Structure formats: structure tokens, C-alpha cells
Amino acid sequence: MHRRSRGVVDTLETYGQLVARLAIDLTAVSVLTFAVYYPRHRRRDLVPAYLALNVALFSVVAALSQVGGGGGMALGFGLFGVLSIIRLRSDSIQHEEVAYYFTTLVLGLLCALPHLPLAVAGALAALLLLVIHVADHPRLLSGTRRAVITLDVVHADEAALRADLARRLGEPLTWTVKQVDFVRDLMVVDVRFRVPELSGRVARTTRRTALSATRSRTNALPVPRPPAKETV
């Protein structure tokens, strides 16, 4: 009788731990997806992918912790196979979105590890969220851009190509020629460049000047006077 009651208590503690870990995982992945990723990138198609991948990985790792022997080994090989077929090299997925993919995976793994204390799992999840929040912040390295452009001329001289890129985009930091078409006289260049520092100031100054000119023209217009009343 004592053993049976002890087993019931252990089972309840196990389920309690599992629910607590699942709550930490769902909270972390929700913050990652809805508070960090979507407001910055606005790709709704990747939101269910992040959530489903995280919860699925959490479920598999939780099952691995409960199954021993050959069953656990089989699930381990199955997990390795599932992760190996995930393709993250598509051109439609940017590098920062790949970082969100791996953060989602790691959150599911951390929160589902049975022997990791809840406090440590929560702290590591918070650390991951902080790192991805800072690393993908719009103000971090905001003056650097990347673009793949098609030029209507083929530059054989590197200096001429650099000057053309600087005229069109800004200061080029590095570039890679991806395609050259001598028949149509085109070349495709993947370029990293720095936005001119004064561009924002010039744009703001231009807007202020235009607004001031508009107000000046408005103030210069004659104000219509009401017609004089006739005296009977």
C-alpha cells in the first residue's frame, strides 16, 4: 500500500514537472514568435512553423525521457532523422529567420530535458530571448544594408563597378558578382553597402523646407473680406 501511494506521488510530481516545463516552453516560444519575430518581419507563414516545430520537439524529448531501453534509442534516431530533413537553405528564408528556427529548436530541447532544474531552464530560455531580441534589433547596425541588384552594364574593371555601386546605393563594403550576361549586357551583383549617414538628415531637411514653403504660400494668400453691409 505504501509503495502504491509512493508511486502515485511520483507520478503526480512527474506530471507536475512536465506541465511546468510545458508552460515555460509555451511562454518562451510565444514571446519569441508574437513579441519579437512577427512585429519585426511580418511573415505570418512562419508563425505556425515556429510554434509547431517547438511543441513537436518538446513532445518528442519529453517522450524520450519517459521511454527507456530500445524504445528511447528508437525515438532518438527518429528525432535525428526528423531534424536532418528540415531544409533551411531555401532562398525564401532569410538568415535571421534561420536564427529564429534554431532558437525555437533549442527552446523546445531545453524546456523538455527532465533532469534540468526548472529555474535553470527558465533562465536559459530568458537568455535566448534576450540574445535574439538584441541581435535582431532594427537599430543594431542599421546603417548597413544588403541588396541583390541587376546592372544594365557589365563592368570589367573593379574600380568602375565600385563607383557604379556607390552612385546607386551608397558606400559598398563587399560584393559578389553572381551572374554576367554579355548577350544582354547585364550583371547581377550581391552587394553589402552602408547607407549614407547624411541621407536621413537631408530627407528631414527637405521635408522641413517643403513644409515651410507651403506655410509661407498659405500665409501669403490674401484673406477674403466679408462683403460690406448696405446702409438703408
C-alpha positions as CSV (number, residue, x, y, z in Angstrom):
1,M,0.0,0.0,0.0
2,H,2.8,2.3,0.9
3,R,4.6,1.6,-2.4
4,R,1.4,2.2,-4.3
5,S,0.9,5.6,-2.7
6,R,4.5,6.5,-3.2
7,G,4.2,5.6,-6.9
8,V,1.1,7.8,-7.2
9,V,3.0,10.7,-5.6
10,D,6.0,10.2,-8.0
11,T,3.6,10.1,-11.0
12,L,1.9,13.3,-9.9
13,E,5.3,15.0,-9.4
14,T,6.4,13.9,-12.9
15,Y,3.2,15.2,-14.5
16,G,3.5,18.4,-12.5
17,Q,7.1,18.9,-13.7
18,L,6.0,18.2,-17.3
19,V,3.2,20.8,-17.1
20,A,5.5,23.4,-15.6
21,R,8.1,22.8,-18.3
22,L,5.5,22.9,-21.0
23,A,4.2,26.2,-19.6
24,I,7.8,27.7,-19.7
25,D,8.3,26.5,-23.2
26,L,5.0,27.8,-24.5
27,T,5.6,31.2,-22.8
28,A,9.1,31.5,-24.3
29,V,8.1,30.5,-27.8
30,S,5.1,32.8,-27.7
31,V,7.2,35.7,-26.7
32,L,9.7,34.8,-29.4
33,T,7.1,34.5,-32.1
34,F,4.5,37.1,-31.3
35,A,6.5,39.7,-29.5
36,V,9.9,39.6,-31.3
37,Y,9.6,37.9,-34.7
38,Y,6.3,38.9,-36.1
39,P,6.3,42.6,-35.3
40,R,9.7,42.9,-37.0
41,H,9.4,40.7,-40.1
42,R,5.6,40.3,-40.6
43,R,5.8,36.8,-42.1
44,R,2.6,35.1,-41.0
45,D,3.5,31.9,-42.8
46,L,6.4,31.2,-40.5
47,V,4.5,31.7,-37.3
48,P,2.8,28.3,-37.3
49,A,6.0,26.7,-38.4
50,Y,7.9,28.0,-35.3
51,L,5.1,27.1,-32.9
52,A,4.6,23.6,-34.4
53,L,8.3,22.8,-34.5
54,N,8.8,23.9,-30.9
55,V,5.9,22.0,-29.5
56,A,6.7,18.9,-31.6
57,L,10.3,18.8,-30.5
58,F,9.2,19.3,-26.8
59,S,6.8,16.4,-27.1
60,V,9.5,14.1,-28.6
61,V,12.1,15.0,-26.0
62,A,9.5,14.5,-23.2
63,A,8.6,11.1,-24.6
64,L,12.3,10.2,-24.8
65,S,12.7,11.0,-21.1
66,Q,9.8,8.6,-20.3
67,V,10.8,5.7,-22.5
68,G,13.8,3.6,-21.6
69,G,15.8,0.9,-23.4
70,G,15.3,0.3,-27.0
71,G,12.3,2.5,-27.2
72,G,14.2,5.5,-26.2
73,M,17.0,4.7,-28.6
74,A,14.5,4.3,-31.5
75,L,12.9,7.7,-30.6
76,G,16.4,9.2,-30.6
77,F,17.2,8.0,-34.1
78,G,13.7,9.2,-35.2
79,L,14.4,12.6,-33.7
80,F,17.8,12.8,-35.5
81,G,16.1,11.8,-38.8
82,V,13.3,14.5,-38.4
83,L,15.9,17.2,-37.7
84,S,18.1,16.1,-40.6
85,I,15.3,16.5,-43.2
86,I,14.4,20.1,-42.2
87,R,15.6,22.3,-45.1
88,L,16.7,25.8,-44.0
89,R,18.7,26.7,-47.2
90,S,15.8,28.0,-49.2
91,D,16.2,31.4,-50.8
92,S,12.8,32.4,-49.4
93,I,14.1,32.1,-45.8
94,Q,16.5,34.8,-44.7
95,H,19.4,34.2,-42.4
96,E,17.8,35.9,-39.4
97,E,14.8,33.6,-39.9
98,V,17.1,30.6,-39.7
99,A,18.3,32.0,-36.3
100,Y,14.7,32.1,-35.1
101,Y,14.3,28.4,-36.3
102,F,17.3,27.3,-34.2
103,T,16.2,29.3,-31.2
104,T,12.8,27.6,-31.5
105,L,14.5,24.2,-31.6
106,V,16.8,25.0,-28.6
107,L,13.9,26.3,-26.5
108,G,12.0,23.0,-27.1
109,L,15.0,21.0,-26.1
110,L,15.9,22.9,-23.0
111,C,12.5,23.1,-21.6
112,A,11.9,19.3,-22.1
113,L,15.1,18.0,-20.6
114,P,13.9,16.0,-17.5
115,H,17.0,16.4,-15.3
116,L,17.5,20.1,-15.9
117,P,16.1,22.2,-13.0
118,L,13.1,24.5,-13.8
119,A,14.9,27.6,-12.7
120,V,17.9,26.8,-15.0
121,A,15.6,26.1,-17.9
122,G,13.7,29.3,-17.4
123,A,16.9,31.3,-17.1
124,L,18.4,29.8,-20.2
125,A,15.2,30.4,-22.1
126,A,15.2,34.1,-21.0
127,L,18.8,34.4,-22.1
128,L,18.0,33.0,-25.6
129,L,15.1,35.5,-25.9
130,L,17.3,38.4,-24.8
131,V,20.1,37.4,-27.3
132,I,17.7,37.1,-30.2
133,H,16.0,40.4,-29.2
134,V,19.2,42.3,-29.2
135,A,20.9,40.6,-32.2
136,D,17.9,41.2,-34.5
137,H,17.0,44.7,-33.2
138,P,16.3,47.2,-36.0
139,R,18.7,49.8,-34.5
140,L,21.6,47.4,-34.4
141,L,23.9,48.1,-37.4
142,S,21.0,50.0,-39.0
143,G,23.3,51.8,-41.5
144,T,24.3,48.5,-43.3
145,R,22.2,47.0,-46.0
146,R,22.2,44.1,-48.4
147,A,20.8,44.0,-51.9
148,V,20.9,41.9,-55.0
149,I,20.8,44.2,-58.0
150,T,20.9,43.8,-61.7
151,L,23.1,46.3,-63.5
152,D,22.4,47.3,-67.2
153,V,26.1,47.3,-67.9
154,V,29.0,44.7,-67.5
155,H,31.9,46.2,-65.6
156,A,35.2,44.6,-66.4
157,D,37.1,47.0,-64.1
158,E,36.6,46.5,-60.3
159,A,37.0,50.2,-59.7
160,A,34.3,51.1,-62.2
161,L,32.0,48.6,-60.6
162,R,32.6,50.0,-57.1
163,A,32.0,53.5,-58.4
164,D,28.7,52.4,-60.0
165,L,27.5,50.7,-56.9
166,A,28.5,53.7,-54.8
167,R,26.5,56.0,-57.1
168,R,23.4,53.8,-57.0
169,L,23.3,52.6,-53.4
170,G,25.9,54.1,-51.1
171,E,29.4,53.1,-49.9
172,P,29.9,49.4,-51.0
173,L,31.5,47.3,-48.3
174,T,31.8,44.0,-50.2
175,W,30.1,42.4,-53.2
176,T,29.9,39.2,-55.2
177,V,29.1,39.0,-58.9
178,K,26.6,36.2,-59.2
179,Q,25.8,36.4,-62.9
180,V,27.2,38.0,-66.0
181,D,25.3,38.1,-69.3
182,F,27.3,39.5,-72.2
183,V,24.5,39.0,-74.7
184,R,22.0,41.3,-72.9
185,D,24.8,43.3,-71.3
186,L,23.7,42.6,-67.7
187,M,25.3,41.6,-64.5
188,V,23.8,40.5,-61.1
189,V,25.6,41.6,-58.0
190,D,25.0,40.7,-54.4
191,V,26.3,43.7,-52.5
192,R,26.6,44.8,-48.9
193,F,26.7,48.6,-48.6
194,R,26.5,51.3,-46.0
195,V,23.7,53.9,-46.2
196,P,25.0,57.5,-46.4
197,E,24.9,59.0,-43.0
198,L,23.5,62.3,-44.2
199,S,20.7,60.8,-46.2
200,G,18.3,60.8,-43.2
201,R,19.3,64.4,-42.4
202,V,18.9,65.5,-46.0
203,A,15.5,63.9,-46.2
204,R,14.3,65.6,-43.0
205,T,15.7,69.0,-44.1
206,T,13.9,68.6,-47.4
207,R,10.6,67.9,-45.7
208,R,11.0,70.8,-43.3
209,T,11.9,73.1,-46.2
210,A,8.9,72.0,-48.2
211,L,6.6,72.4,-45.2
212,S,7.9,75.9,-44.5
213,A,7.4,76.8,-48.2
214,T,3.8,75.5,-48.1
215,R,3.1,77.5,-45.0
216,S,4.6,80.6,-46.5
217,R,2.5,80.4,-49.6
218,T,-0.6,79.8,-47.4
219,N,0.2,82.9,-45.3
220,A,0.9,85.0,-48.4
221,L,-2.6,84.4,-49.9
222,P,-5.0,87.3,-49.5
223,V,-7.6,86.8,-46.8
224,P,-11.1,87.3,-48.3
225,R,-13.1,90.0,-46.5
226,P,-16.8,89.8,-45.9
227,P,-18.9,92.0,-48.2
228,A,-19.8,95.4,-46.8
229,K,-23.3,95.8,-45.4
230,E,-25.5,98.1,-47.3
231,T,-26.9,101.0,-45.4
232,V,-30.6,101.7,-45.9
